[in-house]
Amino acid sequence: MKKRTTFDAKEKRRDQRRPVSIDGMIDGVRFDLIDISLSGLGARTVALGQADGLELEEDQEASLTFTAPDNQQVTLAVTIRRIDHEAGEFGATFARISDQEFDAIEKLMFPCRGEK
């Protein structure tokens, strides 16, 4: 059984996030996508805050790229909403999502039974 990501009262998430483990990139710097919802995501820099060249700021827009489990290359416009420099984690919301991008997010949120 997969563990669900929960959130406490201080969080302002509207949608429940689903845990994932996917390699991604922002501005050429690799990170791990750790959870995703229909409205946003959580991620961790591979070196836990030591990623050279990745300077994130809250409310910054960025282009996030990853390869979905079905080998589809996905690029999403995101807005950085939360940064935890100590843990090397950040949270972002999606911006300007096309139908194709929404379909890719939906596949991560609701994989077919038997898929991981």
N, C-alpha and C positions, 0 to 999 in steps of 0.2 A: 504494500500500500504506500502511495506517495504521501509525503508529509506536506501539509498545506501551510503556506505562509500566513501568519496572522498579524494583526496590528492592534496597538493599544489605543486608548482614548486620545492621546496627543496627536495621532496620525490623522490626516485629513483625506485619506483615500476614499474614493467613492466605490471602487471595484476591488473585489478580492483578487489577490495576486496568486499566480500559479508558479511554483518553483520550476526553474529550468536550469540547464547547464550548457551554455552556448558561448563560443568565442566570438568576440565582436571587435570593432575598431571605431575610434573617434579620432579624427585628425591624424590618422596613421599610427595611433597608439592602441595597443591591444588591451582588452579588458574582458572580464567574464560577466555575461548576462546571467543574473542569478534568480530573477523572478520577473513575471510579466502579467499585465492585466489588459483589459480592452482600452484603458486610458493611459497607461504608463508602464514603467519598468524600474527595476533596481539592478544595479551593476556594481562590480568590484574591480578595481584595477589589479592586474596580475601581481604587481609587486606591493600591494597594500599601501598605497600612498607614495610609492617611490617611482612612479612612472614618469620618466624623463619626457618632457615635451607636452605633457597633458596638464594644462592649467585651466581648470573649470571654475566658473563663477555662477552663483545662483542667478536665475533668469536669463542665462546665456542660451542662445539657440545653437544647435550643433547638428551635424549629419552623422548618424550612427549606421554602421554597416555590419551585417552578419550573414552567415550562411545558415539557412533554416535546415532542419533535419531532412527535408526532401531535396536538399542540394540547391534550392532556390536562393539566389543572391538577393538580399533585402536591404534597402537603404531607406531609413526613416528620418524625417525631421523631428527633432525633440527639443524640449526646453528643459534645462537643468533646474530642478526645484529644490533639491536637498543635497548637501555635500557633507560627508563625514571624513575629514582629512585623516584623522587618526586611524580609522578602520580602512581607509582607501575605498570607501563606498560612495555611490551617488544614486539619486533617484531622479527620474525625468518623466515628463508627460509628453505624449505624442502631439504633433502639430501638423496640420495639413495632410491628412492621410488619404491616399487614393483608395479606390475599391480593391485594387490588387494588393496594396500594402495591408489593408484591413483583413483581407483573406489570409495573408501570411500570419498575422497576429492571431487571428481566430484559430488557425491550425495549431498554433503553439498552445493556446488556451484550452482547446477542446480536441485533443488528438483522437483519432479513431481507436476504438478498443483494440488492444493487442500491440499498438505502437507505444514507444517510450519516448 
